[in-house]
Each structure stands twice: as structure tokens, then as C-alpha cells.
Amino acid sequence: MTITFAAFLFVFLFLFKAVQRNTFFILYVMAMVLSAYYCENYLGWRVRPFSKNAICLFILGHIFFINFFTFLAYGKDKRSAQKGEWRIPEVQLHTLELLGGTLGAFIGQKFFHHKNKKKTYMATFAAAVLLQIGAIFYILLHFGWL
């Protein structure tokens, strides 16, 4: 399971420039690999690498951790904006959203009152949400679950 998680995540890390410089994505990768290692070695969840069970566990962990770190990124960006410090580039926030963190982004926007008045940002956010809905619909159709 750890091998599966690490392989998926490091492919994203090396293929996309927007992800390479994203500190929150690096934290997300570390959390995913460490959680897989913990589940495998201490909880006894033994699954074959790249099996259907490993991919399902990856998706569940991914949904939790990407949304958690997207929420943290919004909080950090809001705090940096208030203090006049260096901010997280919008492309990095959008990258986290596109990787599945739209729920964390939405909660972060509401909780921190951040980025929800900027029209261009919200239009890109809406496009990310629509892309994810389309991807989820396609995956559900492909697996015959719809």
C-alpha cells in the first residue's frame, strides 16, 4: 500500500511544475505516505501494490488529506494577507483545488472569509468544481456504479 501511495504522489510531484513548489502539497505527500506506512505496519492492512483495495484506500486518504491541507493553505494565505507577508500564489491554491481539495477550499473560503469576493478567482474555482464533478461522474460510469 505504501508503494502505491508513494508512486501515485511522486508522479504528480515530478510532472507538474505548480505542484513542485507547493509546500502544502509536499506536506500532503508526506502525510499520505506516512499514513499508508502506519496502516500497513501497525494496523495490519496488507494489500497488494496497485490492487483495487490499495487504490480505494488511496482515494479515501487522498480525499481527507488534500482537503485538510487545502483548508490549511487558505488559513495561511489569509493570515499572510492580514500581516502583509508573502502570500501563497493563486496557482498553488487552484492546484490544490484541482487535485481534489474543493471541499477544503470551500470551507476555507467561508471560515476565513478569504478569496470569496474576487470574481476571477471564484470563476476559476467554479471551473475546478465543474471539472471535478465531471471526473467523478465519468469514474462512476466507468466502474458501473451509476
C-alpha positions in Angstrom: 0.0 0.0 0.0 2.8 2.4 0.8 4.4 1.7 -2.6 1.1 2.5 -4.3 0.6 5.8 -2.4 4.2 6.9 -3.0 4.2 6.1 -6.7 0.9 8.0 -7.4 2.0 11.0 -5.4 5.5 11.3 -6.7 4.2 11.1 -10.3 2.2 14.3 -9.6 5.2 15.8 -7.9 7.5 15.4 -10.8 5.1 16.0 -13.7 3.6 19.3 -12.7 5.6 22.5 -12.0 2.7 24.1 -10.0 2.9 21.1 -7.6 6.7 21.1 -7.2 6.9 24.4 -5.4 3.7 23.9 -3.4 4.6 23.4 0.3 1.2 22.2 1.2 1.3 19.5 -1.5 4.7 18.4 -0.1 3.1 18.2 3.4 0.2 16.3 1.8 2.5 13.8 0.2 4.3 13.2 3.5 1.0 12.7 5.3 -0.3 10.2 2.7 2.9 8.1 2.7 3.2 8.1 6.5 -0.4 7.2 6.9 -0.1 4.3 4.4 3.1 3.1 6.2 1.3 3.3 9.6 -1.8 1.4 8.3 0.4 -1.2 6.7 2.8 -1.8 9.5 0.8 -1.1 12.7 -2.8 -1.8 11.8 -2.0 -4.8 9.6 -3.8 -3.5 6.5 -1.9 -5.7 4.0 -2.9 -5.1 0.3 -1.1 -5.8 -2.9 0.5 -2.7 -4.6 -1.7 -1.2 -7.2 -4.6 -3.5 -6.4 -8.2 -2.3 -6.3 -8.1 -2.2 -2.5 -4.9 -0.1 -2.5 -6.5 2.3 -4.9 -9.7 2.6 -2.8 -7.6 3.3 0.3 -5.6 5.8 -1.6 -8.7 7.6 -2.7 -10.1 7.7 0.8 -6.9 9.0 2.3 -6.5 11.5 -0.6 -9.9 13.0 -0.1 -9.2 13.6 3.6 -5.7 14.9 3.4 -6.0 17.0 0.3 -9.0 18.8 1.7 -7.3 19.2 5.1 -4.1 20.8 3.6 -6.2 23.0 1.2 -8.0 24.3 4.2 -4.7 25.0 6.0 -3.4 26.7 2.8 -6.4 29.1 2.9 -5.8 29.9 6.5 -2.1 30.5 6.0 -2.8 32.8 3.0 -5.4 34.8 4.9 -3.1 35.2 7.8 -0.3 36.3 5.5 -2.6 38.8 3.8 -3.5 40.3 7.2 0.1 40.6 8.2 1.3 41.9 4.8 3.7 39.0 4.4 4.4 36.9 1.3 1.3 35.1 0.1 0.6 31.8 -1.5 0.3 32.2 -5.2 -3.2 31.7 -6.6 -2.0 29.0 -9.0 -0.9 26.9 -6.0 -4.3 27.3 -4.3 -6.0 26.3 -7.6 -3.7 23.3 -8.0 -4.8 22.1 -4.5 -8.4 22.5 -5.6 -7.9 20.7 -8.9 -6.3 17.8 -7.1 -9.5 17.3 -5.1 -9.4 19.9 -2.4 -12.5 21.8 -3.4 -14.4 21.0 -0.2 -11.5 22.2 1.9 -11.2 25.3 -0.3 -14.9 26.0 0.1 -14.8 25.6 3.8 -11.7 27.7 4.0 -13.3 30.4 2.0 -16.3 30.5 4.3 -14.4 30.0 7.6 -11.6 32.5 6.9 -13.7 34.9 4.7 -10.9 34.6 2.1 -10.9 34.8 -1.7 -14.7 34.7 -1.9 -15.1 38.3 -3.3 -12.6 38.1 -6.0 -14.6 37.4 -9.2 -11.8 35.9 -11.3 -10.7 33.6 -8.5 -14.2 32.4 -7.9 -14.7 31.8 -11.6 -11.6 29.6 -11.7 -12.8 27.9 -8.6 -16.2 27.2 -10.2 -14.5 25.7 -13.2 -12.4 23.4 -10.9 -15.6 22.3 -9.2 -17.3 21.5 -12.6 -14.2 19.6 -13.8 -14.2 17.5 -10.6 -17.9 16.8 -10.9 -17.4 15.7 -14.5 -14.4 13.5 -13.5 -16.4 11.9 -10.6 -19.3 11.2 -12.9 -17.0 9.6 -15.6 -15.3 7.4 -13.0 -18.6 6.3 -11.5 -19.9 5.4 -15.0 -16.6 3.6 -15.9 -16.8 1.4 -12.8 -20.5 0.8 -13.4 -21.6 2.3 -10.1 -24.0 4.7 -11.8 
